[in-house]
Amino acid sequence: MRLLFGLIIISSVLFSCNSGEKAPDVSNISISLKTQRFERELFALDTAHFQANLEQLIAKYPSFGENFLSAILGTDPQWNADSVSSYVKGFVAAYRNVYDSSETVFKDFSPYEKELKKSLQFVKYYFPNYKVPENIITYIGPLNGYGDIVSDDALIVGLHLHLGKNFSLYKSELVQQTYPDYISNHFEPDYIVVNNLKNIVLDLFPEKLEDRSLVQQMVEKGKRLFVLSKVLPGSDENKLIGYTAVQLKDCYEHEKNIWDLFVQNNLLQTIDNNIIKNYIGESPKTQELGDASPGYIGSFAGWQIVKKYMKKYPETSLQKLMATDADTIFQEAKYKP
């Protein structure tokens, strides 16, 4: 079974709303999507007959159950059934409060199912040959582990990483070591749709950034953000890139300064990954731009380059855009804020 793991994340303000173009009518595109609440079944297992009930539950989810045990919970394939059962039983006991919180936040999951279904209609519109998932599987996993995942047939939603940025356990040392505040601030219910569509975009177009210059990597990031904006029309841009509304507004107001950072320091053609990660990788800020600046600022600049290119060549399909070499896009866009 193929799994694409995502570790991740509202107000509408000037420059932050993705509503410049009229979205296509996708109402006639049929999408079959149903939600299965795996975590409810897991946490409702009879403790007196836990092992037998767990085996039945795992068998009920043939494309997810075994991966939940091994990839998400980290059980050892060499363990016997008793050891697996004991480990999972301990997890259920330890995470009962997380489950209870998820039941409060996600008592009704239908609004998210509706949003995901609509976004899959746009995916099918732009990429008709892509086999969209037919199921949503919600689950609870370790707070320092995986979040949202896309598999061959399902969008797998880690509710434990969508309980709201102020959820007390996100501030624990265990979680902070993996997900510091600048990441856990995105652990809101509103990020379920964005995260899952990001995973689909990466499933459609896996990133291959090795041995590429900074500007090439920036454009590749920008291409995927542009596609994401098309399959989530009307979404706030800050949510798509993972900035706050204020951060994105400031980026647009200081767009020239951001670009000058790359140009004046001769960074665009560098292939030094130790430098590149400062502008592409996850980080709380961009050092040269000050403490209030967001991280991965290269993705923002790359997105603007792609927007400029698509404005010049509006007839370009998303498939053609993704197939176009990053250097070609950069040269043709002639981006200069």
C-alpha positions in Angstrom: 0.0 0.0 0.0 1.4 3.4 -1.0 1.3 6.1 1.7 2.2 9.7 1.3 2.8 11.1 4.7 2.2 14.8 5.5 3.6 16.1 8.8 1.6 19.0 9.2 -1.1 23.2 8.2 -8.4 33.2 8.8 -9.4 36.0 8.1 -9.7 37.4 4.6 -7.5 40.5 4.1 -6.2 42.5 1.2 -3.7 40.4 -0.9 -4.5 37.2 1.0 -7.6 35.9 -0.7 -7.3 33.5 -3.6 -10.2 34.9 -5.6 -8.7 36.7 -8.5 -10.3 34.4 -11.1 -13.7 32.8 -11.4 -13.5 29.2 -10.5 -14.8 26.7 -13.1 -18.1 25.0 -12.6 -17.5 21.5 -11.3 -21.0 20.7 -10.0 -21.5 18.0 -12.7 -18.3 16.1 -11.7 -19.3 13.1 -9.6 -17.2 12.3 -6.6 -17.9 9.4 -4.2 -16.5 10.0 -0.8 -17.4 8.5 2.6 -15.9 9.0 6.0 -14.9 6.2 8.3 -14.1 7.1 12.0 -11.4 4.6 12.8 -10.5 6.3 16.1 -14.1 5.8 17.4 -14.0 2.1 16.7 -10.5 1.8 18.2 -11.3 3.7 21.4 -14.6 1.8 21.8 -13.0 -1.7 21.8 -14.0 -3.9 24.7 -10.9 -4.1 27.0 -12.0 -7.5 28.2 -11.6 -9.0 24.7 -9.2 -6.4 23.4 -6.9 -8.6 21.3 -9.7 -10.4 19.4 -11.6 -7.1 18.8 -8.4 -5.3 17.7 -7.7 -8.1 15.1 -11.3 -7.7 13.8 -10.9 -3.9 13.5 -7.6 -4.1 11.7 -9.1 -6.7 9.3 -12.0 -4.2 8.7 -9.5 -1.6 7.4 -7.4 -3.7 5.1 -5.7 -0.8 3.4 -5.0 1.1 6.6 -5.1 -1.1 9.7 -1.7 -2.8 9.4 -0.1 0.5 8.5 -1.6 2.1 11.5 0.0 -0.5 13.7 3.4 -0.5 12.1 4.0 2.9 10.5 2.0 5.1 12.8 2.2 3.4 16.2 5.6 1.8 15.5 4.9 -1.8 16.5 7.6 -4.3 15.6 6.6 -6.8 12.8 8.3 -9.5 14.9 6.1 -9.0 17.9 3.5 -11.7 18.6 -0.2 -10.9 18.7 -0.2 -10.5 22.5 2.6 -7.9 22.4 0.9 -5.9 19.7 -2.4 -6.0 21.6 -0.8 -4.9 24.8 1.0 -2.1 23.2 -2.1 -0.8 21.4 -4.1 -1.1 24.6 -1.6 1.0 26.4 -1.8 3.6 23.7 -5.5 3.7 23.9 -5.4 4.2 27.7 -2.7 6.9 27.4 -4.5 8.8 24.6 -8.0 8.7 26.0 -7.9 12.5 26.8 -6.8 13.2 23.2 -9.6 11.1 21.9 -12.1 12.9 24.1 -10.9 16.3 22.9 -11.3 15.1 19.3 -14.8 14.1 20.0 -15.5 17.6 21.2 -13.9 19.3 18.2 -15.0 16.7 15.5 -18.3 15.4 16.8 -19.6 16.2 13.3 -17.1 15.7 10.6 -19.5 16.3 7.7 -18.5 19.9 7.0 -14.9 18.8 6.4 -16.1 15.9 4.2 -18.2 18.4 2.2 -15.1 20.7 1.7 -12.9 17.8 0.7 -15.4 16.5 -1.7 -15.7 19.9 -3.4 -11.9 20.1 -3.7 -11.7 16.7 -5.2 -14.1 17.8 -7.9 -11.6 20.5 -8.8 -8.8 17.9 -8.8 -10.8 15.8 -11.2 -11.6 18.8 -13.3 -7.9 19.7 -13.8 -6.5 16.2 -13.7 -9.2 13.9 -15.1 -6.9 10.9 -15.2 -6.0 11.1 -11.5 -7.7 8.4 -9.3 -9.1 10.5 -6.5 -9.6 8.8 -3.1 -13.0 7.4 -2.3 -12.7 7.3 1.5 -11.8 9.5 4.4 -10.3 7.7 7.4 -9.9 9.7 10.6 -7.6 8.4 13.3 -5.8 9.3 16.5 -2.0 8.8 16.5 1.0 9.8 18.6 1.2 13.6 19.0 4.8 13.6 17.9 4.1 11.4 14.9 2.4 11.5 11.5 -0.6 13.7 10.7 -2.5 13.7 7.4 -1.7 11.0 4.8 -2.9 10.1 1.3 -3.0 6.5 0.3 -4.2 4.7 -2.8 -7.8 4.9 -1.9 -8.2 7.2 1.1 -7.5 10.6 2.6 -6.3 9.7 6.1 -6.8 12.5 8.6 -4.9 12.7 11.9 -7.4 14.4 14.1 -4.8 14.6 16.9 -2.9 17.3 15.0 -6.0 19.4 14.3 -7.3 20.1 17.9 -6.5 23.8 17.8 -3.2 25.5 18.3 -3.9 26.2 22.0 -4.5 22.5 22.8 -2.5 22.1 26.0 -0.5 18.9 25.0 0.9 20.7 22.0 3.0 22.7 24.5 4.6 19.6 26.0 8.3 19.0 25.6 7.6 15.7 23.7 5.5 17.5 21.0 7.7 20.7 20.9 10.7 18.6 20.0 9.0 17.6 16.8 6.5 20.3 16.3 7.6 23.7 17.7 5.1 26.5 18.0 5.6 27.8 14.5 4.4 24.5 13.2 1.8 23.6 15.9 0.2 27.0 15.3 -1.2 25.4 12.2 -2.8 22.5 14.1 -6.2 23.9 13.5 -9.3 22.1 12.1 -9.3 24.5 9.2 -6.1 23.0 7.9 -7.5 19.6 7.3 -8.6 20.4 3.7 -5.4 22.3 2.9 -3.1 19.6 4.2 -4.9 16.8 2.4 -4.9 18.7 -0.9 -1.2 19.5 -0.5 -0.7 15.8 -0.2 -2.7 15.1 -3.3 -0.7 17.8 -5.2 2.5 16.1 -4.1 1.1 12.7 -5.1 0.4 14.1 -8.5 3.8 15.9 -8.8 6.4 14.4 -6.4 9.2 16.9 -5.6 12.6 16.1 -7.0 14.8 18.9 -5.7 18.1 17.2 -5.5 21.0 19.0 -7.3 18.9 21.9 -8.2 19.7 25.6 -7.7 17.8 27.7 -5.2 15.8 29.5 -7.9 14.9 26.2 -9.5 13.7 24.9 -6.2 11.8 28.1 -5.5 9.9 27.8 -8.8 9.1 24.2 -8.2 7.6 25.1 -4.8 5.8 27.9 -6.5 4.3 25.6 -9.2 2.8 23.4 -6.5 1.4 26.3 -4.6 -0.2 27.6 -7.8 -1.8 24.2 -8.5 -3.0 24.1 -4.8 -4.6 27.5 -5.3 -6.5 26.2 -8.3 -7.9 23.1 -6.6 -8.8 25.2 -3.5 -10.3 28.3 -5.2 -11.5 31.0 -2.8 -9.1 29.8 -0.1 -7.0 32.5 1.7 -3.5 32.5 0.3 -1.9 32.7 3.7 -3.5 29.3 4.6 -2.2 27.7 1.4 1.4 28.7 2.2 1.1 28.3 6.0 1.6 32.0 6.9 -0.6 34.1 9.1 -2.7 36.7 7.3 -0.4 39.5 8.7 2.7 37.7 7.6 1.5 37.3 4.0 0.3 40.9 3.9 3.8 42.0 5.0 5.4 39.8 2.4 3.4 41.5 -0.4 4.2 45.0 1.0 7.9 44.1 1.1 8.0 41.9 -2.0 10.8 44.0 -3.5 12.9 43.6 -0.4 12.4 39.9 -0.4 13.5 39.6 -4.0 16.5 41.9 -3.4 17.6 39.5 -0.6 18.1 36.8 -3.3 19.5 39.0 -6.1 21.9 41.2 -4.2 23.4 38.3 -2.3 23.8 36.2 -5.5 21.7 33.4 -4.0 19.6 32.4 -6.9 22.0 30.0 -8.6 23.5 28.5 -5.4 23.4 24.7 -5.1 24.7 24.7 -1.6 22.0 22.9 0.4 23.2 24.4 3.6 22.2 27.8 2.2 19.1 26.6 0.3 17.5 25.1 3.4 17.4 28.5 5.0 14.9 29.7 2.4 13.1 26.6 1.4 13.0 24.4 4.6 10.7 24.7 7.6 11.8 27.5 9.9 10.2 30.1 12.2 11.6 33.1 10.4 14.0 34.3 7.7 17.0 35.6 9.6 17.9 38.4 7.2 14.4 39.8 7.2 13.8 40.0 11.0 12.0 38.2 13.7 8.6 39.0 12.4 9.3 37.5 9.0 8.0 34.0 8.1 10.2 31.1 7.1 10.6 29.3 3.7 10.4 32.8 2.1 11.8 31.2 -1.1 8.5 29.4 -1.6 6.7 32.8 -1.5 9.0 34.3 -4.1 8.7 31.2 -6.3 5.0 31.4 -6.1 5.1 35.0 -7.3 7.4 34.0 -10.2 4.9 31.3 -11.3 2.0 33.7 -11.0 3.8 36.2 -13.3 4.5 33.4 -15.8 0.9 32.3 -15.8 -0.3 35.8 -16.2 1.9 36.1 -19.3 0.7 32.7 -20.7 -2.8 32.3 -19.3 -3.6 29.5 -21.8 -1.1 27.2 -20.1 -2.8 24.2 -18.6 -1.8 23.1 -15.1 -0.3 19.9 -16.7 1.8 22.0 -19.0 2.9 24.3 -16.2 4.1 21.4 -14.2 5.9 19.9 -17.1 7.7 23.2 -17.9 11.3 23.4 -16.8 11.8 25.7 -13.8 14.5 27.7 -15.6 12.2 28.3 -18.5 9.5 29.7 -16.2 12.0 31.9 -14.4 13.4 33.3 -17.6 10.1 33.8 -19.3 8.4 35.4 -16.3 11.0 38.2 -16.0 9.9 38.6 -12.5 10.9 41.9 -10.9 8.7 43.3 -8.2 
